[in-house]
Amino acid sequence: MEIGLMSLGDHLPNPNTGEQESQGERIRSIVETSVYAEELGFEVLAIGEHHFNDYIIPSPFPVLSAVAARTSRIRLTTGVTLLPMLDAVRVAEDFATLDQISNGRAEMVLGRGISADGYAEFGVEQDKSRDMLVEKLELVRRLFTEESVVWSGASRPDLNGITLKPFPAQRTPSIWMGTGMSEESVRWTAAMGMPLMLPSIFKRAEEWKDMIALYRELMVENGYEEQSFVGACSHIHVAPTSQQARDEKRPYLTSYADWANQLRGVDVKVDFDRLINGPALVGSPAEVVDRLESIKEALQPDRHLAVFDIGGMPESEVRATMDLYAAEVMTKVR
């Protein structure tokens, strides 16, 4: 199982002090902790994409490129690329540039998002998002492999013999589908033969077990067994003792969950105990190892991403939990 980290880029005040980094400080902090992650042995970095709210990374590619220039091993992927909203040619260009800077370490996770945010602003009807994703994915793949692309479709003006420059450094870049919210989406992903990245929402990872079993069964039926890969992610905080971990994480996780609920239009009081017994792995190294082993047993994921930096947590505290996770958790669950 590959072990990585993911940042969604939320830009919230520190709930303990009320202080808030500037937008630039927050983005630079994500770059610095990502570079540090390679030193600690993390194998994958994912950066999320959001638009017009206090998740402040609308394009992961520049952030990933900043990390690529200062690292040599860690693989670099979008946490999701909201392809239905975007121009496929521009996405292909940005990805190929990142892949060249990183010497072939770039990947991409595609998705449609879990809300309507951004669709109207980008001039795309949300009810057509699946058709747009399929059409644009086909174009991206052709741009990655063909010398002269002639193309016509509904999502953009026609192309009459264009060549992507630069090409990706990799012959066949890895493109995942970020989904799993419904059986329909799992069947759709398996029909296209794509790796599956589960979403980072407030749900216990083990609850995806039946969906993953269905996905793997369908991938075999469809002749895509060799392309069958599953990724999962969890909010994680590690401290020397379980009580210390809970005390440290409570204000950040509660603040983040309350804000995320408001963003999604969910009017539910945040229950910290429910979160740490569900989607969030918060505790001593031994406790977090046990939780990860439970996820491994249920899902057998090929990749697991840890989300550390939420709710206004200072970089120093993010690094402290990363240090302990790398030293006492990663080595045991690999």
C-alpha contacts under 8 A as a table, 3 or more apart, distances in Angstrom:
res1	aa1	res2	aa2	distance
1	M	301	P	6.46
1	M	302	D	4.68
1	M	303	R	5.19
1	M	304	H	7.02
1	M	334	R	5.90
2	E	43	E	6.30
2	E	44	V	7.38
2	E	302	D	6.12
2	E	303	R	4.49
2	E	304	H	6.26
2	E	334	R	7.39
3	I	42	F	5.87
3	I	43	E	5.69
3	I	44	V	6.56
3	I	303	R	5.94
3	I	304	H	5.20
3	I	305	L	6.04
3	I	306	A	7.90
3	I	330	M	7.26
3	I	334	R	7.63
4	G	42	F	5.02
4	G	43	E	5.25
4	G	44	V	4.24
4	G	45	L	5.69
4	G	46	A	7.77
4	G	303	R	7.45
4	G	304	H	6.16
4	G	305	L	4.55
4	G	306	A	6.25
5	L	37	A	7.94
5	L	42	F	7.15
5	L	44	V	6.36
5	L	45	L	5.21
5	L	46	A	6.35
5	L	304	H	7.89
5	L	305	L	4.52
5	L	306	A	4.44
5	L	307	V	5.84
5	L	308	F	7.62
6	M	45	L	5.73
6	M	46	A	4.48
6	M	47	I	5.73
6	M	48	G	7.52
6	M	79	G	6.93
6	M	305	L	5.87
6	M	306	A	5.91
6	M	307	V	5.11
6	M	308	F	7.67
7	S	30	I	7.23
7	S	46	A	6.47
7	S	47	I	5.18
7	S	48	G	6.34
7	S	79	G	7.87
7	S	307	V	6.01
7	S	308	F	7.44
7	S	309	D	6.59
8	L	47	I	5.95
8	L	48	G	4.59
8	L	49	E	7.14
8	L	55	Y	6.72
8	L	57	I	7.66
8	L	79	G	7.52
8	L	307	V	7.97
8	L	310	I	7.99
9	G	26	R	7.78
9	G	27	I	7.41
9	G	30	I	7.58
9	G	47	I	7.60
9	G	48	G	6.94
9	G	55	Y	5.13
9	G	56	I	5.71
9	G	57	I	5.91
9	G	310	I	7.81
10	D	54	D	5.73
10	D	55	Y	4.10
10	D	56	I	6.24
10	D	310	I	6.45
10	D	311	G	7.02
10	D	312	G	7.79
11	H	20	Q	7.89
11	H	21	E	7.82
11	H	23	Q	7.23
11	H	26	R	6.86
11	H	54	D	5.41
11	H	55	Y	5.95
11	H	56	I	6.46
11	H	311	G	7.49
11	H	312	G	6.60
12	L	20	Q	6.51
12	L	54	D	7.26
12	L	256	Y	7.81
12	L	311	G	5.64
12	L	312	G	4.83
13	P	17	T	7.93
13	P	18	G	5.51
13	P	19	E	5.40
13	P	20	Q	4.27
13	P	21	E	7.36
13	P	311	G	7.17
13	P	312	G	5.04
14	N	17	T	5.56
14	N	18	G	5.16
14	N	19	E	5.44
14	N	20	Q	6.03
14	N	252	Y	7.46
14	N	311	G	6.82
14	N	312	G	4.28
14	N	313	M	6.09
14	N	314	P	7.43
15	P	18	G	5.37
15	P	19	E	7.82
15	P	251	P	6.13
15	P	252	Y	6.56
15	P	255	S	6.86
15	P	311	G	7.60
15	P	312	G	6.90
16	N	251	P	7.09
20	Q	312	G	7.18
21	E	24	G	7.89
21	E	25	E	5.71
21	E	26	R	5.94
22	S	25	E	5.09
22	S	26	R	6.25
23	Q	26	R	5.19
23	Q	27	I	6.36
23	Q	56	I	7.46
24	G	27	I	5.25
24	G	28	R	6.06
25	E	28	R	5.14
25	E	29	S	5.95
26	R	29	S	5.06
26	R	30	I	6.43
27	I	30	I	5.16
27	I	31	V	6.50
27	I	57	I	7.81
27	I	63	V	7.76
28	R	31	V	5.02
28	R	32	E	6.19
29	S	32	E	5.05
29	S	33	T	6.13
29	S	315	E	6.51
30	I	33	T	5.35
30	I	34	S	6.03
31	V	34	S	5.09
31	V	35	V	6.26
31	V	63	V	6.68
31	V	64	L	7.89
31	V	66	A	6.85
31	V	67	V	5.86
32	E	35	V	5.22
32	E	36	Y	6.20
32	E	67	V	7.93
33	T	36	Y	4.88
33	T	37	A	6.06
33	T	315	E	7.42
33	T	318	V	7.96
33	T	319	R	6.99
34	S	37	A	4.96
34	S	38	E	6.96
34	S	45	L	6.92
34	S	67	V	6.67
35	V	38	E	5.65
35	V	39	E	7.13
35	V	67	V	5.94
35	V	70	R	6.69
35	V	71	T	6.35
36	Y	39	E	5.18
36	Y	40	L	6.56
37	A	40	L	5.09
37	A	41	G	6.42
37	A	42	F	5.42
37	A	322	M	7.75
38	E	41	G	5.12
38	E	42	F	5.32
38	E	43	E	6.93
38	E	71	T	7.05
38	E	73	R	7.07
38	E	74	I	5.77
39	E	42	F	7.61
40	L	323	D	7.18
40	L	326	A	6.10
41	G	326	A	7.12
42	F	45	L	7.74
42	F	74	I	6.82
42	F	326	A	7.72
43	E	73	R	7.37
43	E	74	I	4.87
43	E	75	R	6.16
44	V	74	I	5.28
44	V	75	R	4.60
44	V	76	L	6.02
44	V	77	T	7.45
44	V	305	L	7.71
45	L	74	I	6.78
45	L	75	R	6.13
45	L	76	L	5.07
45	L	77	T	6.12
45	L	305	L	7.98
46	A	76	L	6.16
46	A	77	T	4.75
46	A	78	T	5.14
46	A	79	G	4.70
46	A	305	L	7.88
47	I	60	P	5.60
47	I	63	V	7.82
47	I	64	L	7.33
47	I	77	T	6.66
47	I	78	T	4.95
47	I	79	G	4.62
47	I	80	V	7.44
48	G	57	I	7.01
48	G	60	P	6.34
48	G	78	T	5.89
48	G	79	G	4.08
48	G	80	V	5.44
48	G	81	T	7.60
49	E	55	Y	7.91
49	E	57	I	5.69
49	E	58	P	5.06
49	E	59	S	5.80
49	E	60	P	6.04
49	E	78	T	7.46
49	E	79	G	6.81
49	E	80	V	5.91
49	E	81	T	6.23
49	E	82	L	7.17
50	H	53	N	7.34
50	H	55	Y	5.92
50	H	56	I	6.97
50	H	57	I	6.14
50	H	58	P	4.98
50	H	59	S	7.78
51	H	55	Y	7.23
51	H	56	I	7.38
51	H	57	I	7.49
51	H	58	P	5.23
51	H	117	D	7.09
51	H	118	G	6.09
52	F	55	Y	7.86
52	F	56	I	7.87
52	F	58	P	7.98
52	F	117	D	7.72
52	F	118	G	7.25
53	N	56	I	6.78
55	Y	58	P	7.85
57	I	60	P	6.25
59	S	62	P	6.72
59	S	63	V	7.69
60	P	63	V	5.37
60	P	64	L	6.04
60	P	78	T	5.99
61	F	64	L	5.09
61	F	65	S	5.98
61	F	78	T	7.41
61	F	94	D	6.48
61	F	95	F	6.92
61	F	98	L	6.71
62	P	65	S	4.98
62	P	66	A	6.26
63	V	66	A	5.17
63	V	67	V	6.51
64	L	67	V	5.08
64	L	68	A	5.98
64	L	76	L	6.38
64	L	77	T	7.57
64	L	98	L	7.27
65	S	68	A	4.79
65	S	69	A	6.24
65	S	98	L	5.48
65	S	101	I	6.82
65	S	102	S	7.38
66	A	69	A	5.48
66	A	70	R	6.99
67	V	70	R	5.40
67	V	71	T	6.25
68	A	71	T	5.28
68	A	72	S	7.09
68	A	76	L	7.51
68	A	98	L	7.53
68	A	101	I	6.39
68	A	102	S	4.92
69	A	101	I	6.53
69	A	102	S	6.70
71	T	74	I	6.89
71	T	102	S	7.92
72	S	102	S	7.16
73	R	105	R	7.62
74	I	105	R	7.26
75	R	105	R	4.84
75	R	106	A	6.12
75	R	107	E	7.38
76	L	105	R	5.87
76	L	106	A	4.82
76	L	107	E	6.01
77	T	106	A	5.69
77	T	107	E	4.44
77	T	108	M	5.07
77	T	109	V	6.89
78	T	81	T	6.06
78	T	107	E	6.86
78	T	108	M	5.09
78	T	109	V	5.62
79	G	108	M	7.59
79	G	109	V	6.03
80	V	108	M	7.04
80	V	109	V	4.72
80	V	110	L	5.19
80	V	111	G	5.82
80	V	178	G	6.54
81	T	108	M	6.92
81	T	109	V	5.91
81	T	110	L	4.76
81	T	111	G	6.02
82	L	85	M	5.95
82	L	86	L	6.80
82	L	110	L	6.08
82	L	111	G	5.20
82	L	112	R	5.45
82	L	113	G	6.50
83	L	86	L	5.09
83	L	87	D	7.41
83	L	88	A	7.04
83	L	91	V	7.83
83	L	110	L	6.29
83	L	111	G	6.63
83	L	112	R	7.00
83	L	132	M	7.92
83	L	133	L	5.90
83	L	136	K	7.10
83	L	137	L	7.80
84	P	111	G	7.92
84	P	112	R	6.40
84	P	124	V	7.43
84	P	129	S	5.41
84	P	130	R	7.38
84	P	132	M	5.15
84	P	133	L	4.81
84	P	136	K	7.25
85	M	118	G	7.40
85	M	119	Y	6.15
85	M	122	F	5.84
85	M	123	G	7.63
85	M	124	V	6.13
85	M	129	S	7.93
86	L	90	R	7.73
86	L	91	V	7.16
86	L	122	F	7.51
87	D	90	R	5.43
87	D	91	V	6.33
87	D	136	K	7.89
87	D	155	S	7.94
87	D	156	R	7.30
88	A	91	V	5.06
88	A	92	A	6.11
88	A	136	K	5.44
88	A	137	L	7.40
88	A	139	L	6.72
88	A	140	V	5.90
89	V	92	A	5.11
89	V	93	E	6.21
89	V	139	L	7.74
89	V	140	V	6.75
89	V	143	L	7.67
90	R	93	E	5.04
90	R	94	D	6.11
91	V	94	D	5.16
91	V	95	F	6.03
91	V	140	V	7.64
92	A	95	F	5.19
92	A	96	A	6.03
92	A	140	V	5.64
92	A	143	L	6.97
92	A	144	F	7.27
92	A	164	L	7.79
93	E	96	A	5.20
93	E	97	T	6.15
93	E	164	L	6.82
93	E	165	K	7.15
93	E	166	P	7.20
94	D	97	T	5.21
94	D	98	L	6.31
95	F	98	L	5.14
95	F	99	D	6.10
95	F	106	A	7.28
95	F	108	M	7.93
95	F	168	P	7.30
96	A	99	D	4.95
96	A	100	Q	6.20
96	A	165	K	7.90
96	A	166	P	6.08
96	A	167	F	5.58
96	A	168	P	4.16
96	A	169	A	7.16
97	T	100	Q	5.21
97	T	101	I	6.26
97	T	166	P	6.43
97	T	167	F	7.84
97	T	168	P	7.01
98	L	101	I	5.12
98	L	102	S	6.06
98	L	106	A	6.50
99	D	102	S	5.17
99	D	103	N	5.89
99	D	104	G	4.84
99	D	105	R	5.95
99	D	106	A	4.91
99	D	168	P	5.48
99	D	169	A	5.67
99	D	170	Q	7.37
100	Q	103	N	4.99
100	Q	104	G	6.10
100	Q	166	P	7.71
100	Q	168	P	6.12
100	Q	169	A	5.24
101	I	104	G	7.84
102	S	105	R	5.40
102	S	106	A	6.87
103	N	169	A	6.26
104	G	168	P	7.26
104	G	169	A	4.94
104	G	170	Q	5.27
106	A	173	P	7.28
106	A	174	S	7.78
107	E	173	P	6.27
107	E	174	S	5.13
107	E	175	I	6.01
107	E	176	W	7.94
108	M	174	S	6.56
108	M	175	I	4.90
108	M	176	W	6.16
109	V	175	I	5.76
109	V	176	W	4.47
109	V	177	M	5.40
109	V	178	G	5.74
109	V	197	M	7.38
110	L	175	I	7.24
110	L	176	W	6.12
110	L	177	M	4.91
110	L	178	G	5.54
111	G	133	L	7.93
111	G	177	M	6.13
111	G	178	G	5.01
111	G	179	T	6.62
112	R	129	S	6.52
112	R	130	R	7.32
112	R	133	L	7.58
113	G	116	A	7.51
115	S	264	R	7.32
116	A	119	Y	5.83
116	A	120	A	7.88
116	A	126	Q	6.55
117	D	120	A	7.55
118	G	121	E	5.14
118	G	122	F	6.06
119	Y	122	F	5.28
119	Y	123	G	6.12
119	Y	124	V	5.07
119	Y	125	E	6.28
119	Y	126	Q	6.04
120	A	123	G	4.95
120	A	124	V	5.83
120	A	125	E	6.76
121	E	124	V	7.76
124	V	128	K	7.57
124	V	129	S	7.49
125	E	128	K	5.50
125	E	129	S	6.72
126	Q	129	S	5.00
127	D	130	R	7.55
128	K	131	D	5.50
128	K	132	M	6.16
129	S	132	M	5.00
129	S	133	L	6.03
130	R	133	L	5.08
130	R	134	V	6.31
131	D	134	V	5.27
131	D	135	E	6.19
132	M	135	E	5.21
132	M	136	K	5.96
132	M	155	S	6.56
133	L	136	K	5.21
133	L	137	L	5.88
134	V	137	L	5.17
134	V	138	E	6.31
135	E	138	E	5.33
135	E	139	L	6.52
135	E	153	G	7.46
135	E	155	S	7.54
136	K	139	L	5.02
136	K	140	V	6.16
136	K	155	S	7.30
137	L	140	V	5.06
137	L	141	R	6.21
138	E	141	R	5.27
138	E	142	R	6.29
139	L	142	R	5.09
139	L	143	L	6.14
139	L	151	W	7.74
140	V	143	L	5.10
140	V	144	F	6.29
141	R	144	F	5.10
141	R	145	T	6.49
142	R	145	T	5.24
142	R	146	E	5.56
142	R	149	V	7.01
143	L	146	E	5.71
143	L	147	E	7.71
143	L	149	V	6.59
143	L	163	T	7.04
143	L	164	L	5.92
144	F	164	L	7.11
144	F	167	F	6.17
144	F	168	P	6.62
144	F	171	R	7.98
144	F	172	T	7.90
145	T	171	R	7.56
146	E	149	V	6.16
146	E	163	T	7.36
147	E	162	I	7.58
147	E	163	T	5.31
147	E	164	L	7.53
148	S	161	G	4.54
148	S	162	I	5.06
148	S	163	T	5.02
149	V	159	L	6.73
149	V	160	N	6.66
149	V	161	G	4.64
149	V	162	I	5.17
149	V	163	T	6.41
150	V	158	D	7.63
150	V	159	L	5.17
150	V	160	N	4.64
150	V	161	G	4.80
150	V	162	I	7.05
151	W	158	D	5.68
151	W	159	L	4.95
151	W	160	N	6.66
152	S	156	R	7.98
152	S	157	P	7.16
152	S	158	D	4.63
152	S	159	L	6.51
153	G	156	R	6.54
153	G	157	P	7.45
153	G	158	D	6.81
154	A	157	P	7.86
159	L	162	I	6.52
164	L	167	F	5.80
168	P	171	R	7.02
168	P	173	P	7.44
170	Q	173	P	5.56
175	I	194	M	7.22
175	I	195	P	7.30
176	W	194	M	5.81
176	W	195	P	4.77
176	W	196	L	5.77
176	W	197	M	6.53
177	M	189	T	6.69
177	M	194	M	6.32
177	M	195	P	6.13
177	M	196	L	5.12
177	M	197	M	5.95
178	G	196	L	6.05
178	G	197	M	4.60
178	G	198	L	5.91
178	G	199	P	6.37
179	T	185	S	6.47
179	T	186	V	7.14
179	T	196	L	6.81
179	T	197	M	6.27
179	T	198	L	5.60
179	T	199	P	6.07
180	G	183	E	7.07
180	G	185	S	5.84
180	G	186	V	5.42
180	G	196	L	7.65
180	G	197	M	7.69
180	G	198	L	5.72
180	G	199	P	7.01
180	G	211	M	7.04
181	M	185	S	6.76
181	M	186	V	7.87
181	M	199	P	7.70
182	S	185	S	5.32
182	S	186	V	6.50
182	S	211	M	7.99
183	E	186	V	5.08
183	E	187	R	6.15
183	E	211	M	6.70
184	E	187	R	5.18
184	E	188	W	6.13
185	S	188	W	4.97
185	S	189	T	6.15
186	V	189	T	5.14
186	V	190	A	6.19
186	V	211	M	7.01
186	V	214	L	7.65
186	V	215	Y	5.91
187	R	190	A	5.16
187	R	191	A	6.05
187	R	215	Y	6.78
187	R	218	L	7.16
188	W	191	A	5.10
188	W	192	M	6.58
189	T	192	M	5.32
189	T	193	G	6.36
189	T	194	M	5.82
189	T	195	P	7.73
189	T	196	L	7.15
190	A	193	G	4.81
190	A	194	M	6.16
190	A	215	Y	6.07
190	A	216	R	7.94
190	A	218	L	5.92
190	A	219	M	5.26
190	A	222	N	7.39
190	A	224	Y	7.96
191	A	194	M	7.97
191	A	218	L	7.60
191	A	219	M	7.38
191	A	222	N	6.64
193	G	219	M	6.38
193	G	222	N	7.47
193	G	224	Y	5.42
193	G	227	Q	6.45
193	G	228	S	7.38
194	M	227	Q	6.43
194	M	228	S	7.00
194	M	229	F	7.90
195	P	227	Q	6.25
195	P	228	S	5.55
195	P	229	F	4.66
195	P	230	V	6.06
196	L	228	S	7.77
196	L	229	F	6.16
196	L	230	V	4.96
196	L	231	G	6.24
197	M	230	V	5.81
197	M	231	G	4.46
197	M	232	A	6.08
198	L	230	V	7.58
198	L	231	G	6.01
198	L	232	A	5.19
198	L	233	C	7.12
199	P	232	A	7.37
199	P	233	C	7.33
200	S	203	K	7.92
200	S	232	A	7.82
200	S	233	C	5.89
200	S	234	S	6.66
201	I	279	P	7.75
202	F	275	L	7.36
202	F	278	G	7.60
202	F	279	P	5.49
202	F	280	A	7.99
203	K	207	E	7.20
203	K	278	G	6.14
203	K	279	P	4.83
204	R	207	E	5.62
204	R	208	W	7.89
204	R	277	N	7.89
204	R	278	G	4.36
204	R	279	P	4.03
204	R	280	A	7.59
205	A	208	W	5.88
205	A	209	K	7.97
205	A	232	A	7.24
205	A	233	C	7.64
205	A	234	S	7.34
205	A	278	G	7.71
205	A	279	P	6.19
205	A	295	I	6.37
206	E	209	K	5.62
206	E	294	S	7.40
206	E	295	I	5.61
206	E	298	A	5.68
206	E	299	L	6.78
207	E	210	D	7.48
208	W	211	M	5.34
208	W	212	I	6.18
208	W	299	L	7.36
209	K	212	I	5.26
209	K	213	A	6.23
209	K	298	A	5.75
209	K	299	L	5.55
210	D	213	A	5.08
210	D	214	L	6.22
211	M	214	L	5.13
211	M	215	Y	6.15
212	I	215	Y	4.91
212	I	216	R	6.17
212	I	230	V	7.68
212	I	299	L	6.61
213	A	216	R	5.32
213	A	217	E	6.17
213	A	299	L	7.97
214	L	217	E	5.12
214	L	218	L	6.11
215	Y	218	L	5.21
215	Y	219	M	6.10
216	R	219	M	5.06
216	R	220	V	6.37
216	R	225	E	7.58
216	R	228	S	6.47
217	E	220	V	5.36
217	E	221	E	6.31
218	L	221	E	4.88
218	L	222	N	5.96
219	M	222	N	5.14
219	M	223	G	6.22
219	M	224	Y	4.93
219	M	225	E	5.37
219	M	227	Q	7.83
219	M	228	S	6.25
220	V	223	G	5.19
220	V	224	Y	5.65
220	V	225	E	4.67
221	E	224	Y	7.60
222	N	225	E	7.90
224	Y	227	Q	5.35
224	Y	228	S	6.48
225	E	228	S	5.20
229	F	301	P	7.42
229	F	302	D	5.96
230	V	300	Q	7.92
230	V	301	P	5.09
230	V	302	D	5.40
230	V	303	R	6.59
231	G	301	P	5.54
231	G	302	D	5.87
231	G	303	R	4.57
231	G	304	H	5.70
231	G	305	L	7.70
232	A	301	P	6.56
232	A	303	R	6.35
232	A	304	H	4.89
232	A	305	L	6.34
233	C	304	H	5.33
233	C	305	L	4.46
233	C	306	A	5.74
233	C	307	V	7.22
234	S	279	P	6.16
234	S	280	A	5.94
234	S	281	L	6.82
234	S	304	H	7.80
234	S	305	L	6.52
234	S	306	A	5.29
234	S	307	V	6.02
235	H	279	P	6.74
235	H	280	A	4.64
235	H	281	L	6.06
235	H	306	A	5.85
235	H	307	V	4.61
235	H	308	F	6.16
236	I	280	A	5.81
236	I	281	L	4.69
236	I	282	V	5.68
236	I	306	A	5.86
236	I	307	V	5.89
236	I	308	F	5.58
237	H	245	A	6.45
237	H	249	K	6.71
237	H	281	L	6.40
237	H	282	V	4.80
237	H	283	G	6.62
237	H	308	F	6.38
237	H	321	T	6.01
238	V	242	S	7.91
238	V	245	A	5.71
238	V	282	V	5.97
238	V	283	G	5.33
238	V	284	S	5.54
238	V	285	P	6.03
238	V	288	V	7.18
238	V	321	T	5.26
238	V	322	M	7.85
238	V	324	L	6.53
238	V	325	Y	6.27
239	A	242	S	6.73
239	A	244	Q	6.06
239	A	245	A	4.70
239	A	283	G	6.30
239	A	284	S	5.31
239	A	285	P	6.97
239	A	321	T	6.48
239	A	324	L	7.05
240	P	244	Q	6.96
240	P	245	A	7.33
240	P	284	S	5.36
240	P	285	P	6.93
241	T	244	Q	5.27
241	T	245	A	6.26
241	T	283	G	6.48
241	T	284	S	4.62
241	T	285	P	7.84
242	S	245	A	5.09
242	S	246	R	6.23
242	S	282	V	7.24
242	S	283	G	4.00
242	S	284	S	4.51
242	S	287	E	7.41
243	Q	246	R	5.12
243	Q	247	D	6.09
243	Q	283	G	7.06
244	Q	247	D	5.09
244	Q	248	E	6.03
244	Q	283	G	7.69
245	A	248	E	5.21
245	A	249	K	6.02
245	A	282	V	6.02
245	A	283	G	5.02
245	A	284	S	6.69
246	R	249	K	5.25
246	R	250	R	5.70
246	R	282	V	6.27
246	R	283	G	6.46
247	D	250	R	5.56
247	D	251	P	7.88
248	E	251	P	7.15
248	E	252	Y	7.90
249	K	252	Y	5.45
249	K	253	L	5.87
249	K	282	V	7.48
250	R	253	L	5.42
250	R	254	T	5.81
250	R	272	F	6.77
251	P	254	T	5.28
251	P	255	S	5.93
251	P	311	G	7.92
252	Y	255	S	5.19
252	Y	256	Y	6.05
252	Y	310	I	6.52
252	Y	311	G	4.48
252	Y	312	G	6.47
252	Y	313	M	6.30
253	L	256	Y	5.08
253	L	257	A	5.94
253	L	272	F	7.62
253	L	310	I	6.90
253	L	311	G	6.06
254	T	257	A	5.17
254	T	258	D	6.02
254	T	270	V	6.47
254	T	271	D	7.81
254	T	272	F	6.30
254	T	311	G	7.83
255	S	258	D	5.28
255	S	259	W	6.19
255	S	311	G	5.69
256	Y	259	W	5.16
256	Y	260	A	6.00
256	Y	310	I	6.39
256	Y	311	G	4.46
257	A	260	A	5.02
257	A	261	N	6.01
257	A	270	V	6.66
258	D	261	N	5.20
258	D	262	Q	6.35
258	D	269	K	7.45
258	D	270	V	6.09
259	W	262	Q	5.16
259	W	263	L	6.22
260	A	263	L	4.96
260	A	264	R	6.24
261	N	264	R	5.11
261	N	265	G	6.04
261	N	266	V	4.81
261	N	267	D	6.76
261	N	268	V	7.30
262	Q	265	G	4.94
262	Q	266	V	5.72
262	Q	267	D	6.83
263	L	266	V	7.59
271	D	274	R	5.32
271	D	275	L	6.41
272	F	275	L	5.06
272	F	276	I	6.38
273	D	276	I	5.32
273	D	277	N	6.12
274	R	277	N	5.11
274	R	278	G	5.91
275	L	278	G	4.95
275	L	279	P	5.79
275	L	280	A	5.62
276	I	279	P	6.43
276	I	280	A	4.64
276	I	281	L	5.89
276	I	282	V	5.96
277	N	280	A	6.91
277	N	281	L	7.66
278	G	281	L	7.83
281	L	288	V	5.88
281	L	291	R	6.77
282	V	287	E	7.84
282	V	288	V	6.60
283	G	286	A	7.85
283	G	287	E	5.56
283	G	288	V	5.88
284	S	287	E	5.14
284	S	288	V	6.21
285	P	288	V	5.19
285	P	289	V	6.04
285	P	324	L	7.45
285	P	325	Y	6.93
285	P	328	E	5.94
285	P	329	V	5.77
286	A	289	V	5.06
286	A	290	D	6.24
286	A	329	V	7.50
287	E	290	D	5.12
287	E	291	R	6.36
288	V	291	R	5.03
288	V	292	L	6.14
288	V	329	V	7.15
289	V	292	L	5.12
289	V	293	E	6.06
289	V	329	V	5.72
289	V	332	K	7.12
289	V	333	V	6.59
290	D	293	E	5.07
290	D	294	S	6.26
291	R	294	S	5.06
291	R	295	I	6.43
292	L	295	I	4.97
292	L	296	K	6.15
292	L	333	V	7.09
293	E	296	K	4.92
293	E	297	E	6.11
293	E	333	V	6.74
294	S	297	E	5.12
294	S	298	A	6.19
295	I	298	A	5.16
295	I	299	L	5.85
295	I	300	Q	7.23
295	I	301	P	7.91
296	K	299	L	5.42
296	K	300	Q	4.58
296	K	301	P	6.16
297	E	300	Q	5.77
301	P	304	H	6.73
307	V	310	I	7.44
308	F	318	V	6.22
308	F	321	T	7.71
308	F	322	M	7.63
309	D	312	G	7.42
309	D	313	M	5.93
309	D	314	P	7.91
309	D	315	E	7.71
309	D	318	V	5.86
310	I	313	M	5.95
313	M	317	E	6.57
313	M	318	V	6.66
314	P	317	E	5.48
314	P	318	V	6.39
315	E	318	V	4.94
315	E	319	R	6.12
316	S	319	R	5.22
316	S	320	A	6.27
317	E	320	A	4.98
317	E	321	T	6.45
318	V	321	T	5.49
318	V	322	M	6.21
319	R	322	M	4.90
319	R	323	D	5.99
320	A	323	D	5.16
320	A	324	L	6.51
321	T	324	L	5.22
321	T	325	Y	6.00
322	M	325	Y	5.01
322	M	326	A	6.00
323	D	326	A	5.27
323	D	327	A	6.14
324	L	327	A	5.09
324	L	328	E	5.80
324	L	329	V	7.32
325	Y	328	E	5.55
325	Y	329	V	4.86
325	Y	330	M	6.20
326	A	329	V	5.88
326	A	330	M	5.13
326	A	331	T	7.10
327	A	330	M	6.73
327	A	331	T	6.89
328	E	331	T	6.40
328	E	332	K	7.01
329	V	332	K	5.46
329	V	333	V	6.45
330	M	333	V	5.44
330	M	334	R	6.04
331	T	334	R	5.71
